[in-house]
Amino acid sequence: MPAIIYTVLKEFFVEIHQHQVKARIMSPVNNDNVFVFQTSLYYKSKSDSDPNQPASTFTSYANAERHLLQYLEEFQNTIDLGGHVSEGTKI
């Protein structure tokens, strides 16, 4: 399987209840029509046994950014309601 090289288009650094969350939007160097995002931490609610990993592949930058910001807002809301933090992607 060939290696895929990504260009980092935008990085976010937010702090949610003393948890530093890093997030980035990237695009493969050889494909301008694919955008992905990663987060360094995931969240899980009290009732879920598995962390909520976001859908992360999109066909436009605007959709990737909108979904990432929505994910970070859901992260904040879940932690506010007693949710837990789980290890995400190593960034």
N, C-alpha and C positions, 0 to 999 in steps of 0.2 A: 504494500500500500504506500503510495507516494506521500511525502510530507506536504502539508498545506501551509503556506506562509500567509499571514494576515497583516493587514495594515490597521493600526488602531486609529479610529476616526475621532473618538471622544472618550474621555474618562471622567467618571464621577467619583467623588469621595464624600460619603455622608456618614454621620454618626447617629445611630438609633439606640437609645438607652445604653450608652457607653460601649456599644458595639460598632467598631469601625467597619463600614461596608464599602468595598471598592467595586466599581462596575465599569465595564467598558463596552463600547460598540465597535465592532470590527468588520472588515470586509476582506475576503480572499484577494490576494494580489491579482490573480488571473481571472477573476469574475466580478465585474462591477454591479451585477444584479442580485447579489446575495449579501445580506447583512446579518450578523449574529451579535448577541450580547452575552456576557458572562458576569456573574456576581461572585464575590469572594465568600459570601455567607448566604444561606437559605433560611427560610423560616418554616416553622410548623406549629399548627394550633394545638391546643391541649388534647383535642380528640383525634388528631392524626398521628399515626405511628411513623410515617415517612415524611421527609421534608418536602415542601412545595417547590419543585424545580420548574422554573418558567420555560415556556415554549420559547425557543431562542433563535429560530431561523426565519428571516423575513425577506421580501422582495423589494422593499424600499427602506431608505434610511429613516424616513418619517415614521413609518410603522414600528421599526425597531426602537426608536427613541420613545415613542408613545407607550409601547408595551413595557419598556424598561422603567420609565417613570411611574407607570401604573403599578408595576411589581414592587418598586420601592415604597410606594404609598401603602400597598397591602401589607408589606413587611412591617411598617410602622404601626398600622392598625392592629395587626395580629399580636405584636409584642405588647402594645398598650392593653390588650385584652388577656394577657397572661400567657401568650405563646412562647415558644422556645426558639433559640437560634441553633442552626446546624451548619456544619462545615460545608462550604461550597467549592467553587473552582479555585485552584491555587493560582493566585495572581501575584 
